[in-house]
Amino acid sequence: MQGHHFVAVRLNEKLGTKTKYAFLNRAWLTRIFVLWVMFVSLLSYGIYKRTDADNKERRKEVLASMCDQRARMLQDQFRVSVNHVHALAILVSTFHYLKNPSAIDQETFAEYTARTAFERPLLSGVAYAQRVVSSEREEFERKHGWTIRTMEMEPSPIRDEYAPVIFSQQTVSYIGSLDMMSGEEDRENILRARATGKAVLTSPFRLLGSHHLGVVLTFPVYKSKLPPNPSVEERIQATAGYLGGAFDVESLVENLLGQLAGNQEIVVNVFDVTNSSEPLIMYGHQYQDGGLSLQRVSALDFGDPFRKHHMVCRYLQKAPTSWTTLTNSFFIFVICFLIGYVIYGAAIHIVKVEDDFHEMQRLKVRAEAADIAKSQVPQQIHFKRMI
């Protein structure tokens, strides 16, 4: 009897240990599931941030491509107009200085430039200014029948050199007889043009008539053919005058943007950044609009080595929320959460089955103990009677 009681006690202890072990398993399963949910949340957030970063990088690449495309087209169209002005300078050199007598006068120049204006749609007008040194001024004024005047329409004071306009397109006929070297910036441009033999540009300003922002393009005109690789002094000595044109930058950019798709998406500004601390606006608004967090700067080369320009592009609106990225991340979270929840539910069910099994074992032991106890009662009664 005592041996059977001892076995029952040991079996109860074993069942109690298994119950405690099952209880610990259930607690750890809950903790593991909570950790799984936290991991899935971090994973979904990481996927969202990575995908969102990829979208932003793609958006940046698209902006760079659109801005570079516009910068290249602007340069190309500008160079086309510059080439036409250069050709006109060669025409003046050939038919005015290399022909004797000259085959060009004001009437011929005005008619020719008017009939070929379609080749220079971005130039509001072109004019030719002759180089006149101080010793030639009196004879020059007597020959043309007028006095050289400054930009303020006053007689030009005595200078070492002048550049009065003798030929002009009809659209800018009001600048006839004006000395182009009377303005400080114009004088610097003329000196740079004849020293380099290249087209030079002024800083941007409001053009007369259209009031658009533009620049003046200046080309040197030579009275004789230059030797190969001429020096600066040889260029200066051969210079006969200067051909200039007012370049409408605003119209150029407007025409360019009108030819391209996606103009409603980005804001374009063109700047003269010769003085980097004080950039001058050539196209667009001085106070920038659009999303300032993302912009693209594309360099522009208008052929003047002394001036620097660039184009700044930015999106008109800030980047919208990527609902696709957000939805995908949420779906990943839900799917992973459900997978974890199903596994957690299955594990909890297994633990519950084990608990039920242990409970049945416990009840079985108790029933066996009760049967043994009942079988021992008659023996005890018989033993007492014998005593």
PyMOL commands that set and color helices and strands:
alter all, ss='L'
color gray80, all
select helices_A, chain A and resi 2-97+106-115+117-119+134-144+170-175+184-196+232-238+249-259+323-386
alter helices_A, ss='H'
color red, helices_A
select strands_A, chain A and resi 123-130+132-133+161-162+165-168+200-201+205-206+213-222+239-248+266-272+280-283+295-300+309-315
alter strands_A, ss='S'
color yellow, strands_A
deselect
rebuild
show_as cartoon
